[in-house]
């Protein structure tokens, strides 16, 4: 998988270079066509249930005083990425910035002054060539842990996610490149909080309920989102997301499911539209007798919940309307740790099994 | 190891309970003696090179209107921890809070209202009984990754840290309980940043230089600090810490080495006084031609560097005085990613090998 992806990405980068050479040979103004990423070109694709980019594009020209430097920088970034692929190595976007920053001979002009100049160019290349940053061998910060009956192949190692003790496998950003060899699981359970991961991992939830357990440690990293999507796409595993009963928890779920505005250009590559929300809901607070373990919602929680009531993908669903309205009306929120109020193993042995049995999910 | 530690911790908790029962039977006012953790009782132990607690203690009485509730809460926490040990399970401090929070019968009085009430009680028990929170089976948030030629035993799994692909082993908070079976390494390299870990891991630095590579992802978690200490103590491995050349990087080093004020009561258990700072230094910026890759220091960086010049453990060392003064005078800082300015593999293949060869460390 790694080799094939890398070959295709190289081909696209080379085609970009060839196109510019062609422009020059035909005495045309060398240019690159790049889809526009402004909010005006972000649309919600109802069929795919995802945020995505519209059709508007713009051209970046070499002979144009306003474009020239950016054009040069874009070529530098593309060339840097090609050399990463040629050498089978990876770099962070900060590494790239430091590597490309230099002063042009006989001048005071730097190729790049700040990382804020080079970062958007990566996204330009992602959208222009329809590839992921990860395929360009640019790494993003890692976060997230996984455990379950899965065997993968990665950098020559065969790794069994069921045999990693209390630790678990730390999810890198290079998830695109691992080979998932064997999966013995019926679903993926994604937990927003490390404390929830520890609880479920210690209670061997993934063993008892034949599942793959992923802890995101807050908003999931790109690597973790990619992993969730791959497990869903390649092994047809349903994905259940388990978050706090507050606006932030619901937002984490919506990012896993539908993507985010800032990453709308890669939604189809790193989000999982069929993901379902297993809990915690405000309704659960009443159904499972957790009233004593709720927290008073802050103004910002209420404000966010009200905003979400207007999101297209929550608007059409009466159950989400009900839950978001409950947040606003009751003025409370509840963390997944609140389940410990009913006993430490209540989460693993009663709450989640009950939700799974009743298929009590929000979509 | 896990069993032995757990047995001793249980013994201490039971002794605490027995002592209270004894007080009652002898008609004495039941009380617990707790070392004082205020700054007035935090001292720098020059011999051990660590922050530690002084000898001042205070007593918490049951029959004392000002102490009574806290006394009850302390007993609840101790009893909760004993039940964790009895059942061989773990819980986060937030889980504990939710679990212990309840309303006393026929009253409006809660056992605990906020987590800010229960958290300090854990520390009280830690210092009163001279045990670690981890030994009480209370987990802290995890962070940190490790790779290297090490085989451990954890929850029945045998885990080889050299065979985990690009991922690495995610360091849990329960490091006290793992058995480190086999170590084939000459030193431990601790890297402040995940990007640095990725670089060195991909370049197989730990293989080529027979070391254990630990990525802390910023300020290290308690689990990661415990792991560093165990590798040093049990296998006599030197520990080298690799951070940004700025006040925050130096602070991370000082926490690994000497502990922090807020955790002074456990310094001797989770810090590594012999740890050395391998880089990055401002001197390195000039020595390795990285001037183009520095960043202008912010006011807060300069302020912190000036404060550190006055820290006892930096004051006595002329090399630290020189480096901290350079930060102030030059008004610059440099990240470890700045080494990419000299090429992506410069860190793994030139800079670190050169520093190691010359034993160019700060103590």
Interface residues (C-beta under 8 A of the other chain):
Chain A: X89 X90 X91 X92 X94 X95 X96 X98 X99 X101 X102 X103 X139 X141 X142 X145 X152 X153 X154 X155 X156 X157 X158 X159 X163 X164 X165 X166 X167 X168 X169 X170 X171 X172 X173 X174 X177 X178 X194 X195 X198 X199 X202 X203 X292 X293 X335 X337 X338 X339 X340 X341 X343 X344 X345
Chain B: X89 X90 X91 X92 X94 X95 X96 X97 X98 X99 X101 X102 X103 X139 X141 X142 X145 X152 X153 X154 X155 X156 X157 X158 X159 X163 X164 X165 X166 X167 X168 X169 X170 X171 X172 X173 X174 X177 X178 X194 X195 X198 X199 X202 X203 X292 X293 X335 X337 X338 X339 X340 X341 X343 X344 X345
